Amino acid sequence: MKAVYGEYSLCCSSVVEWRNRFIERFELLENDAWPREAYRIIPPEIIEKVNVLVLDNLRIPVDKIHRLLGISVATIMH
């Protein structure tokens, strides 16, 4: 990789970081959450409400679910 991309290339910095973490600590190579990204916890009752709406009407638009339940479109898509 060094021969192709150079020693400190931005395109392979994540790969180098994962490799170093693995070698130093033998951890699993899983993606960590972005520092600015909040973890999403969706309550089971919201999931159930969305499921009921979708099963009643498979063609229901996301924006209608948003209006009916008052939850964000991103949460619905998640």
PyMOL Python script that loads the backbone (N, CA, C, O; Angstrom):
from pymol import cmd

cmd.read_pdbstr("""\
ATOM      1  N   MET A   1       0.813  -1.182   0.000  1.00  0.00           N
ATOM      2  CA  MET A   1       0.000   0.000   0.000  1.00  0.00           C
ATOM      3  C   MET A   1       0.868   1.261   0.000  1.00  0.00           C
ATOM      4  O   MET A   1       0.554   2.246  -0.668  1.00  0.00           O
ATOM      5  N   LYS A   2       1.946   1.214   0.748  1.00  0.00           N
ATOM      6  CA  LYS A   2       2.822   2.381   0.822  1.00  0.00           C
ATOM      7  C   LYS A   2       3.375   2.736  -0.553  1.00  0.00           C
ATOM      8  O   LYS A   2       3.496   3.913  -0.891  1.00  0.00           O
ATOM      9  N   ALA A   3       3.710   1.717  -1.348  1.00  0.00           N
ATOM     10  CA  ALA A   3       4.285   1.968  -2.665  1.00  0.00           C
ATOM     11  C   ALA A   3       3.288   2.662  -3.578  1.00  0.00           C
ATOM     12  O   ALA A   3       3.676   3.496  -4.396  1.00  0.00           O
ATOM     13  N   VAL A   4       2.000   2.329  -3.449  1.00  0.00           N
ATOM     14  CA  VAL A   4       0.983   2.902  -4.329  1.00  0.00           C
ATOM     15  C   VAL A   4       0.486   4.243  -3.820  1.00  0.00           C
ATOM     16  O   VAL A   4       0.413   5.208  -4.580  1.00  0.00           O
ATOM     17  N   TYR A   5       0.141   4.313  -2.522  1.00  0.00           N
ATOM     18  CA  TYR A   5      -0.510   5.500  -1.982  1.00  0.00           C
ATOM     19  C   TYR A   5       0.416   6.435  -1.208  1.00  0.00           C
ATOM     20  O   TYR A   5       0.017   7.552  -0.880  1.00  0.00           O
ATOM     21  N   GLY A   6       1.606   6.017  -0.918  1.00  0.00           N
ATOM     22  CA  GLY A   6       2.488   6.827  -0.094  1.00  0.00           C
ATOM     23  C   GLY A   6       2.302   6.461   1.368  1.00  0.00           C
ATOM     24  O   GLY A   6       1.365   5.748   1.727  1.00  0.00           O
ATOM     25  N   GLU A   7       3.191   6.947   2.196  1.00  0.00           N
ATOM     26  CA  GLU A   7       3.167   6.530   3.599  1.00  0.00           C
ATOM     27  C   GLU A   7       1.978   7.096   4.365  1.00  0.00           C
ATOM     28  O   GLU A   7       1.367   6.390   5.167  1.00  0.00           O
ATOM     29  N   TYR A   8       1.647   8.348   4.130  1.00  0.00           N
ATOM     30  CA  TYR A   8       0.580   8.986   4.910  1.00  0.00           C
ATOM     31  C   TYR A   8      -0.505   9.530   3.993  1.00  0.00           C
ATOM     32  O   TYR A   8      -0.734  10.739   3.946  1.00  0.00           O
ATOM     33  N   SER A   9      -1.149   8.675   3.290  1.00  0.00           N
ATOM     34  CA  SER A   9      -2.211   9.077   2.385  1.00  0.00           C
ATOM     35  C   SER A   9      -3.541   9.120   3.127  1.00  0.00           C
ATOM     36  O   SER A   9      -3.801   8.288   3.995  1.00  0.00           O
ATOM     37  N   LEU A  10      -4.378  10.089   2.784  1.00  0.00           N
ATOM     38  CA  LEU A  10      -5.690  10.204   3.422  1.00  0.00           C
ATOM     39  C   LEU A  10      -6.608   9.051   3.047  1.00  0.00           C
ATOM     40  O   LEU A  10      -7.453   8.647   3.845  1.00  0.00           O
ATOM     41  N   CYS A  11      -6.451   8.520   1.840  1.00  0.00           N
ATOM     42  CA  CYS A  11      -7.377   7.495   1.375  1.00  0.00           C
ATOM     43  C   CYS A  11      -7.229   6.180   2.140  1.00  0.00           C
ATOM     44  O   CYS A  11      -8.167   5.384   2.166  1.00  0.00           O
ATOM     45  N   CYS A  12      -6.090   5.937   2.755  1.00  0.00           N
ATOM     46  CA  CYS A  12      -5.930   4.672   3.464  1.00  0.00           C
ATOM     47  C   CYS A  12      -5.690   4.881   4.959  1.00  0.00           C
ATOM     48  O   CYS A  12      -5.246   3.959   5.644  1.00  0.00           O
ATOM     49  N   SER A  13      -5.976   6.081   5.474  1.00  0.00           N
ATOM     50  CA  SER A  13      -5.720   6.350   6.883  1.00  0.00           C
ATOM     51  C   SER A  13      -6.589   5.481   7.790  1.00  0.00           C
ATOM     52  O   SER A  13      -6.130   5.060   8.852  1.00  0.00           O
ATOM     53  N   SER A  14      -7.830   5.203   7.398  1.00  0.00           N
ATOM     54  CA  SER A  14      -8.699   4.345   8.211  1.00  0.00           C
ATOM     55  C   SER A  14      -8.170   2.923   8.255  1.00  0.00           C
ATOM     56  O   SER A  14      -8.181   2.279   9.304  1.00  0.00           O
ATOM     57  N   VAL A  15      -7.707   2.437   7.115  1.00  0.00           N
ATOM     58  CA  VAL A  15      -7.165   1.081   7.058  1.00  0.00           C
ATOM     59  C   VAL A  15      -5.934   0.975   7.950  1.00  0.00           C
ATOM     60  O   VAL A  15      -5.770   0.002   8.685  1.00  0.00           O
ATOM     61  N   VAL A  16      -5.088   1.968   7.879  1.00  0.00           N
ATOM     62  CA  VAL A  16      -3.880   1.971   8.711  1.00  0.00           C
ATOM     63  C   VAL A  16      -4.262   2.028  10.188  1.00  0.00           C
ATOM     64  O   VAL A  16      -3.662   1.339  11.013  1.00  0.00           O
ATOM     65  N   GLU A  17      -5.257   2.847  10.522  1.00  0.00           N
ATOM     66  CA  GLU A  17      -5.697   2.946  11.919  1.00  0.00           C
ATOM     67  C   GLU A  17      -6.242   1.607  12.418  1.00  0.00           C
ATOM     68  O   GLU A  17      -5.886   1.159  13.507  1.00  0.00           O
ATOM     69  N   TRP A  18      -7.106   0.968  11.622  1.00  0.00           N
ATOM     70  CA  TRP A  18      -7.659  -0.336  12.029  1.00  0.00           C
ATOM     71  C   TRP A  18      -6.551  -1.376  12.190  1.00  0.00           C
ATOM     72  O   TRP A  18      -6.556  -2.165  13.136  1.00  0.00           O
ATOM     73  N   ARG A  19      -5.613  -1.364  11.262  1.00  0.00           N
ATOM     74  CA  ARG A  19      -4.504  -2.317  11.332  1.00  0.00           C
ATOM     75  C   ARG A  19      -3.700  -2.112  12.607  1.00  0.00           C
ATOM     76  O   ARG A  19      -3.377  -3.070  13.308  1.00  0.00           O
ATOM     77  N   ASN A  20      -3.380  -0.855  12.903  1.00  0.00           N
ATOM     78  CA  ASN A  20      -2.609  -0.567  14.115  1.00  0.00           C
ATOM     79  C   ASN A  20      -3.365  -0.949  15.383  1.00  0.00           C
ATOM     80  O   ASN A  20      -2.780  -1.500  16.315  1.00  0.00           O
ATOM     81  N   ARG A  21      -4.656  -0.659  15.418  1.00  0.00           N
ATOM     82  CA  ARG A  21      -5.464  -1.031  16.589  1.00  0.00           C
ATOM     83  C   ARG A  21      -5.494  -2.541  16.759  1.00  0.00           C
ATOM     84  O   ARG A  21      -5.403  -3.050  17.876  1.00  0.00           O
ATOM     85  N   PHE A  22      -5.621  -3.253  15.648  1.00  0.00           N
ATOM     86  CA  PHE A  22      -5.681  -4.702  15.711  1.00  0.00           C
ATOM     87  C   PHE A  22      -4.356  -5.286  16.195  1.00  0.00           C
ATOM     88  O   PHE A  22      -4.332  -6.166  17.056  1.00  0.00           O
ATOM     89  N   ILE A  23      -3.273  -4.795  15.642  1.00  0.00           N
ATOM     90  CA  ILE A  23      -1.956  -5.318  16.020  1.00  0.00           C
ATOM     91  C   ILE A  23      -1.646  -5.012  17.486  1.00  0.00           C
ATOM     92  O   ILE A  23      -1.133  -5.871  18.204  1.00  0.00           O
ATOM     93  N   GLU A  24      -1.959  -3.784  17.935  1.00  0.00           N
ATOM     94  CA  GLU A  24      -1.635  -3.392  19.301  1.00  0.00           C
ATOM     95  C   GLU A  24      -2.512  -4.098  20.332  1.00  0.00           C
ATOM     96  O   GLU A  24      -2.019  -4.532  21.373  1.00  0.00           O
ATOM     97  N   ARG A  25      -3.776  -4.211  20.054  1.00  0.00           N
ATOM     98  CA  ARG A  25      -4.707  -4.718  21.068  1.00  0.00           C
ATOM     99  C   ARG A  25      -5.471  -5.954  20.654  1.00  0.00           C
ATOM    100  O   ARG A  25      -6.267  -6.473  21.437  1.00  0.00           O
ATOM    101  N   PHE A  26      -5.253  -6.439  19.451  1.00  0.00           N
ATOM    102  CA  PHE A  26      -5.966  -7.601  18.927  1.00  0.00           C
ATOM    103  C   PHE A  26      -7.487  -7.446  19.067  1.00  0.00           C
ATOM    104  O   PHE A  26      -8.184  -8.394  19.431  1.00  0.00           O
ATOM    105  N   GLU A  27      -7.991  -6.240  18.774  1.00  0.00           N
ATOM    106  CA  GLU A  27      -9.422  -6.031  18.857  1.00  0.00           C
ATOM    107  C   GLU A  27     -10.103  -6.476  17.566  1.00  0.00           C
ATOM    108  O   GLU A  27      -9.462  -6.744  16.550  1.00  0.00           O
ATOM    109  N   LEU A  28     -11.410  -6.541  17.651  1.00  0.00           N
ATOM    110  CA  LEU A  28     -12.192  -6.824  16.453  1.00  0.00           C
ATOM    111  C   LEU A  28     -12.167  -5.596  15.556  1.00  0.00           C
ATOM    112  O   LEU A  28     -12.150  -4.464  16.040  1.00  0.00           O
ATOM    113  N   LEU A  29     -12.165  -5.817  14.282  1.00  0.00           N
ATOM    114  CA  LEU A  29     -12.127  -4.708  13.334  1.00  0.00           C
ATOM    115  C   LEU A  29     -13.544  -4.288  12.965  1.00  0.00           C
ATOM    116  O   LEU A  29     -14.013  -4.578  11.864  1.00  0.00           O
ATOM    117  N   GLU A  30     -14.215  -3.618  13.869  1.00  0.00           N
ATOM    118  CA  GLU A  30     -15.559  -3.127  13.621  1.00  0.00           C
ATOM    119  C   GLU A  30     -15.516  -1.619  13.553  1.00  0.00           C
ATOM    120  O   GLU A  30     -14.671  -0.983  14.182  1.00  0.00           O
ATOM    121  N   ASN A  31     -16.433  -1.045  12.785  1.00  0.00           N
ATOM    122  CA  ASN A  31     -16.504   0.407  12.702  1.00  0.00           C
ATOM    123  C   ASN A  31     -17.030   0.961  14.014  1.00  0.00           C
ATOM    124  O   ASN A  31     -18.040   0.492  14.539  1.00  0.00           O
ATOM    125  N   ASP A  32     -16.348   1.948  14.531  1.00  0.00           N
ATOM    126  CA  ASP A  32     -16.825   2.646  15.715  1.00  0.00           C
ATOM    127  C   ASP A  32     -17.800   3.722  15.266  1.00  0.00           C
ATOM    128  O   ASP A  32     -17.767   4.160  14.116  1.00  0.00           O
ATOM    129  N   ALA A  33     -18.666   4.144  16.174  1.00  0.00           N
ATOM    130  CA  ALA A  33     -19.587   5.231  15.858  1.00  0.00           C
ATOM    131  C   ALA A  33     -18.794   6.524  15.693  1.00  0.00           C
ATOM    132  O   ALA A  33     -17.787   6.736  16.368  1.00  0.00           O
ATOM    133  N   TRP A  34     -19.249   7.370  14.806  1.00  0.00           N
ATOM    134  CA  TRP A  34     -18.599   8.663  14.641  1.00  0.00           C
ATOM    135  C   TRP A  34     -18.765   9.446  15.929  1.00  0.00           C
ATOM    136  O   TRP A  34     -19.814   9.347  16.566  1.00  0.00           O
ATOM    137  N   PRO A  35     -17.783  10.211  16.329  1.00  0.00           N
ATOM    138  CA  PRO A  35     -17.889  10.971  17.569  1.00  0.00           C
ATOM    139  C   PRO A  35     -19.085  11.910  17.592  1.00  0.00           C
ATOM    140  O   PRO A  35     -19.672  12.131  18.652  1.00  0.00           O
ATOM    141  N   ARG A  36     -19.456  12.467  16.445  1.00  0.00           N
ATOM    142  CA  ARG A  36     -20.570  13.406  16.417  1.00  0.00           C
ATOM    143  C   ARG A  36     -21.922  12.710  16.247  1.00  0.00           C
ATOM    144  O   ARG A  36     -22.963  13.363  16.319  1.00  0.00           O
ATOM    145  N   GLU A  37     -21.918  11.411  16.025  1.00  0.00           N
ATOM    146  CA  GLU A  37     -23.151  10.681  15.771  1.00  0.00           C
ATOM    147  C   GLU A  37     -23.716  10.143  17.085  1.00  0.00           C
ATOM    148  O   GLU A  37     -23.050   9.391  17.797  1.00  0.00           O
ATOM    149  N   ALA A  38     -24.929  10.529  17.390  1.00  0.00           N
ATOM    150  CA  ALA A  38     -25.580  10.044  18.604  1.00  0.00           C
ATOM    151  C   ALA A  38     -26.111   8.630  18.352  1.00  0.00           C
ATOM    152  O   ALA A  38     -26.516   8.291  17.240  1.00  0.00           O
ATOM    153  N   TYR A  39     -26.100   7.836  19.383  1.00  0.00           N
ATOM    154  CA  TYR A  39     -26.674   6.514  19.256  1.00  0.00           C
ATOM    155  C   TYR A  39     -28.191   6.645  19.201  1.00  0.00           C
ATOM    156  O   TYR A  39     -28.782   7.439  19.933  1.00  0.00           O
ATOM    157  N   ARG A  40     -28.802   5.874  18.342  1.00  0.00           N
ATOM    158  CA  ARG A  40     -30.256   5.935  18.210  1.00  0.00           C
ATOM    159  C   ARG A  40     -30.879   4.824  19.016  1.00  0.00           C
ATOM    160  O   ARG A  40     -30.596   3.643  18.815  1.00  0.00           O
ATOM    161  N   ILE A  41     -31.723   5.223  19.921  1.00  0.00           N
ATOM    162  CA  ILE A  41     -32.498   4.260  20.689  1.00  0.00           C
ATOM    163  C   ILE A  41     -33.958   4.530  20.369  1.00  0.00           C
ATOM    164  O   ILE A  41     -34.511   5.564  20.742  1.00  0.00           O
ATOM    165  N   ILE A  42     -34.564   3.592  19.679  1.00  0.00           N
ATOM    166  CA  ILE A  42     -35.957   3.752  19.286  1.00  0.00           C
ATOM    167  C   ILE A  42     -36.792   2.872  20.195  1.00  0.00           C
ATOM    168  O   ILE A  42     -36.620   1.654  20.214  1.00  0.00           O
ATOM    169  N   PRO A  43     -37.705   3.487  20.956  1.00  0.00           N
ATOM    170  CA  PRO A  43     -38.534   2.703  21.885  1.00  0.00           C
ATOM    171  C   PRO A  43     -39.384   1.669  21.141  1.00  0.00           C
ATOM    172  O   PRO A  43     -39.837   1.914  20.023  1.00  0.00           O
ATOM    173  N   PRO A  44     -39.590   0.530  21.764  1.00  0.00           N
ATOM    174  CA  PRO A  44     -40.381  -0.535  21.115  1.00  0.00           C
ATOM    175  C   PRO A  44     -41.802  -0.093  20.755  1.00  0.00           C
ATOM    176  O   PRO A  44     -42.355  -0.573  19.766  1.00  0.00           O
ATOM    177  N   GLU A  45     -42.399   0.802  21.528  1.00  0.00           N
ATOM    178  CA  GLU A  45     -43.767   1.238  21.202  1.00  0.00           C
ATOM    179  C   GLU A  45     -43.803   2.054  19.904  1.00  0.00           C
ATOM    180  O   GLU A  45     -44.787   1.995  19.166  1.00  0.00           O
ATOM    181  N   ILE A  46     -42.744   2.811  19.622  1.00  0.00           N
ATOM    182  CA  ILE A  46     -42.673   3.549  18.354  1.00  0.00           C
ATOM    183  C   ILE A  46     -42.510   2.564  17.192  1.00  0.00           C
ATOM    184  O   ILE A  46     -43.142   2.717  16.147  1.00  0.00           O
ATOM    185  N   ILE A  47     -41.673   1.573  17.381  1.00  0.00           N
ATOM    186  CA  ILE A  47     -41.485   0.550  16.344  1.00  0.00           C
ATOM    187  C   ILE A  47     -42.803  -0.149  16.060  1.00  0.00           C
ATOM    188  O   ILE A  47     -43.149  -0.389  14.903  1.00  0.00           O
ATOM    189  N   GLU A  48     -43.527  -0.468  17.099  1.00  0.00           N
ATOM    190  CA  GLU A  48     -44.822  -1.148  16.941  1.00  0.00           C
ATOM    191  C   GLU A  48     -45.823  -0.260  16.202  1.00  0.00           C
ATOM    192  O   GLU A  48     -46.552  -0.741  15.334  1.00  0.00           O
ATOM    193  N   LYS A  49     -45.864   1.035  16.540  1.00  0.00           N
ATOM    194  CA  LYS A  49     -46.788   1.953  15.866  1.00  0.00           C
ATOM    195  C   LYS A  49     -46.466   2.059  14.373  1.00  0.00           C
ATOM    196  O   LYS A  49     -47.375   2.058  13.542  1.00  0.00           O
ATOM    197  N   VAL A  50     -45.188   2.149  14.034  1.00  0.00           N
ATOM    198  CA  VAL A  50     -44.793   2.218  12.628  1.00  0.00           C
ATOM    199  C   VAL A  50     -45.163   0.919  11.921  1.00  0.00           C
ATOM    200  O   VAL A  50     -45.680   0.943  10.804  1.00  0.00           O
ATOM    201  N   ASN A  51     -44.901  -0.209  12.567  1.00  0.00           N
ATOM    202  CA  ASN A  51     -45.260  -1.502  11.966  1.00  0.00           C
ATOM    203  C   ASN A  51     -46.752  -1.606  11.689  1.00  0.00           C
ATOM    204  O   ASN A  51     -47.149  -2.092  10.630  1.00  0.00           O
ATOM    205  N   VAL A  52     -47.588  -1.154  12.628  1.00  0.00           N
ATOM    206  CA  VAL A  52     -49.041  -1.211  12.436  1.00  0.00           C
ATOM    207  C   VAL A  52     -49.453  -0.354  11.245  1.00  0.00           C
ATOM    208  O   VAL A  52     -50.248  -0.784  10.410  1.00  0.00           O
ATOM    209  N   LEU A  53     -48.904   0.874  11.167  1.00  0.00           N
ATOM    210  CA  LEU A  53     -49.244   1.744  10.038  1.00  0.00           C
ATOM    211  C   LEU A  53     -48.831   1.138   8.703  1.00  0.00           C
ATOM    212  O   LEU A  53     -49.588   1.186   7.734  1.00  0.00           O
ATOM    213  N   VAL A  54     -47.639   0.574   8.654  1.00  0.00           N
ATOM    214  CA  VAL A  54     -47.130   0.018   7.400  1.00  0.00           C
ATOM    215  C   VAL A  54     -47.899  -1.245   7.014  1.00  0.00           C
ATOM    216  O   VAL A  54     -48.209  -1.445   5.840  1.00  0.00           O
ATOM    217  N   LEU A  55     -48.206  -2.090   7.982  1.00  0.00           N
ATOM    218  CA  LEU A  55     -48.938  -3.315   7.660  1.00  0.00           C
ATOM    219  C   LEU A  55     -50.376  -3.026   7.251  1.00  0.00           C
ATOM    220  O   LEU A  55     -50.967  -3.782   6.478  1.00  0.00           O
ATOM    221  N   ASP A  56     -50.950  -1.922   7.771  1.00  0.00           N
ATOM    222  CA  ASP A  56     -52.299  -1.532   7.341  1.00  0.00           C
ATOM    223  C   ASP A  56     -52.307  -1.013   5.907  1.00  0.00           C
ATOM    224  O   ASP A  56     -53.265  -1.223   5.163  1.00  0.00           O
ATOM    225  N   ASN A  57     -51.221  -0.330   5.530  1.00  0.00           N
ATOM    226  CA  ASN A  57     -51.135   0.254   4.199  1.00  0.00           C
ATOM    227  C   ASN A  57     -49.682   0.183   3.743  1.00  0.00           C
ATOM    228  O   ASN A  57     -48.861   1.001   4.159  1.00  0.00           O
ATOM    229  N   LEU A  58     -49.364  -0.777   2.902  1.00  0.00           N
ATOM    230  CA  LEU A  58     -47.985  -0.965   2.461  1.00  0.00           C
ATOM    231  C   LEU A  58     -47.463   0.188   1.608  1.00  0.00           C
ATOM    232  O   LEU A  58     -46.256   0.295   1.391  1.00  0.00           O
ATOM    233  N   ARG A  59     -48.345   1.042   1.127  1.00  0.00           N
ATOM    234  CA  ARG A  59     -47.935   2.176   0.283  1.00  0.00           C
ATOM    235  C   ARG A  59     -47.980   3.496   1.048  1.00  0.00           C
ATOM    236  O   ARG A  59     -48.006   4.558   0.428  1.00  0.00           O
ATOM    237  N   ILE A  60     -47.989   3.455   2.364  1.00  0.00           N
ATOM    238  CA  ILE A  60     -48.050   4.688   3.143  1.00  0.00           C
ATOM    239  C   ILE A  60     -46.738   5.464   2.988  1.00  0.00           C
ATOM    240  O   ILE A  60     -45.654   4.902   3.146  1.00  0.00           O
ATOM    241  N   PRO A  61     -46.847   6.748   2.680  1.00  0.00           N
ATOM    242  CA  PRO A  61     -45.624   7.542   2.517  1.00  0.00           C
ATOM    243  C   PRO A  61     -44.952   7.828   3.861  1.00  0.00           C
ATOM    244  O   PRO A  61     -45.612   7.918   4.896  1.00  0.00           O
ATOM    245  N   VAL A  62     -43.646   7.965   3.821  1.00  0.00           N
ATOM    246  CA  VAL A  62     -42.877   8.227   5.034  1.00  0.00           C
ATOM    247  C   VAL A  62     -43.315   9.541   5.675  1.00  0.00           C
ATOM    248  O   VAL A  62     -43.391   9.643   6.900  1.00  0.00           O
ATOM    249  N   ASP A  63     -43.606  10.560   4.839  1.00  0.00           N
ATOM    250  CA  ASP A  63     -43.998  11.844   5.422  1.00  0.00           C
ATOM    251  C   ASP A  63     -45.339  11.761   6.146  1.00  0.00           C
ATOM    252  O   ASP A  63     -45.581  12.530   7.075  1.00  0.00           O
ATOM    253  N   LYS A  64     -46.209  10.847   5.740  1.00  0.00           N
ATOM    254  CA  LYS A  64     -47.483  10.671   6.453  1.00  0.00           C
ATOM    255  C   LYS A  64     -47.234  10.022   7.820  1.00  0.00           C
ATOM    256  O   LYS A  64     -47.854  10.406   8.811  1.00  0.00           O
ATOM    257  N   ILE A  65     -46.339   9.053   7.873  1.00  0.00           N
ATOM    258  CA  ILE A  65     -45.971   8.444   9.162  1.00  0.00           C
ATOM    259  C   ILE A  65     -45.360   9.515  10.061  1.00  0.00           C
ATOM    260  O   ILE A  65     -45.640   9.564  11.259  1.00  0.00           O
ATOM    261  N   HIS A  66     -44.530  10.362   9.480  1.00  0.00           N
ATOM    262  CA  HIS A  66     -43.911  11.467  10.213  1.00  0.00           C
ATOM    263  C   HIS A  66     -44.973  12.375  10.824  1.00  0.00           C
ATOM    264  O   HIS A  66     -44.882  12.743  11.995  1.00  0.00           O
ATOM    265  N   ARG A  67     -45.973  12.734  10.034  1.00  0.00           N
ATOM    266  CA  ARG A  67     -47.040  13.615  10.530  1.00  0.00           C
ATOM    267  C   ARG A  67     -47.899  12.928  11.584  1.00  0.00           C
ATOM    268  O   ARG A  67     -48.258  13.551  12.584  1.00  0.00           O
ATOM    269  N   LEU A  68     -48.234  11.665  11.380  1.00  0.00           N
ATOM    270  CA  LEU A  68     -49.115  10.957  12.317  1.00  0.00           C
ATOM    271  C   LEU A  68     -48.457  10.687  13.671  1.00  0.00           C
ATOM    272  O   LEU A  68     -49.091  10.833  14.716  1.00  0.00           O
ATOM    273  N   LEU A  69     -47.196  10.297  13.646  1.00  0.00           N
ATOM    274  CA  LEU A  69     -46.527   9.904  14.886  1.00  0.00           C
ATOM    275  C   LEU A  69     -45.651  10.990  15.488  1.00  0.00           C
ATOM    276  O   LEU A  69     -45.269  10.907  16.655  1.00  0.00           O
ATOM    277  N   GLY A  70     -45.330  12.010  14.696  1.00  0.00           N
ATOM    278  CA  GLY A  70     -44.508  13.096  15.203  1.00  0.00           C
ATOM    279  C   GLY A  70     -43.054  12.704  15.435  1.00  0.00           C
ATOM    280  O   GLY A  70     -42.390  13.260  16.309  1.00  0.00           O
ATOM    281  N   ILE A  71     -42.561  11.755  14.659  1.00  0.00           N
ATOM    282  CA  ILE A  71     -41.148  11.364  14.773  1.00  0.00           C
ATOM    283  C   ILE A  71     -40.433  11.741  13.487  1.00  0.00           C
ATOM    284  O   ILE A  71     -41.070  11.916  12.448  1.00  0.00           O
ATOM    285  N   SER A  72     -39.119  11.866  13.548  1.00  0.00           N
ATOM    286  CA  SER A  72     -38.371  12.335  12.394  1.00  0.00           C
ATOM    287  C   SER A  72     -38.368  11.285  11.278  1.00  0.00           C
ATOM    288  O   SER A  72     -38.540  10.089  11.514  1.00  0.00           O
ATOM    289  N   VAL A  73     -38.169  11.771  10.084  1.00  0.00           N
ATOM    290  CA  VAL A  73     -38.098  10.900   8.905  1.00  0.00           C
ATOM    291  C   VAL A  73     -36.894   9.968   9.034  1.00  0.00           C
ATOM    292  O   VAL A  73     -36.969   8.799   8.655  1.00  0.00           O
ATOM    293  N   ALA A  74     -35.787  10.481   9.568  1.00  0.00           N
ATOM    294  CA  ALA A  74     -34.584   9.650   9.743  1.00  0.00           C
ATOM    295  C   ALA A  74     -34.864   8.485  10.682  1.00  0.00           C
ATOM    296  O   ALA A  74     -34.403   7.368  10.446  1.00  0.00           O
ATOM    297  N   THR A  75     -35.619   8.743  11.748  1.00  0.00           N
ATOM    298  CA  THR A  75     -35.976   7.662  12.683  1.00  0.00           C
ATOM    299  C   THR A  75     -36.863   6.643  12.005  1.00  0.00           C
ATOM    300  O   THR A  75     -36.701   5.440  12.209  1.00  0.00           O
ATOM    301  N   ILE A  76     -37.796   7.110  11.202  1.00  0.00           N
ATOM    302  CA  ILE A  76     -38.676   6.183  10.487  1.00  0.00           C
ATOM    303  C   ILE A  76     -37.873   5.316   9.523  1.00  0.00           C
ATOM    304  O   ILE A  76     -38.096   4.109   9.438  1.00  0.00           O
ATOM    305  N   MET A  77     -36.942   5.927   8.800  1.00  0.00           N
ATOM    306  CA  MET A  77     -36.136   5.191   7.845  1.00  0.00           C
ATOM    307  C   MET A  77     -35.215   4.193   8.548  1.00  0.00           C
ATOM    308  O   MET A  77     -34.939   3.116   8.021  1.00  0.00           O
ATOM    309  N   HIS A  78     -34.750   4.556   9.725  1.00  0.00           N
ATOM    310  CA  HIS A  78     -33.866   3.686  10.489  1.00  0.00           C
ATOM    311  C   HIS A  78     -34.617   2.461  10.947  1.00  0.00           C
ATOM    312  O   HIS A  78     -34.043   1.598  11.611  1.00  0.00           O
TER     313      HIS A  78
END
""", "prot")
cmd.dss("prot")
cmd.show_as("cartoon", "prot")
cmd.util.cbc("prot")
cmd.orient("prot")
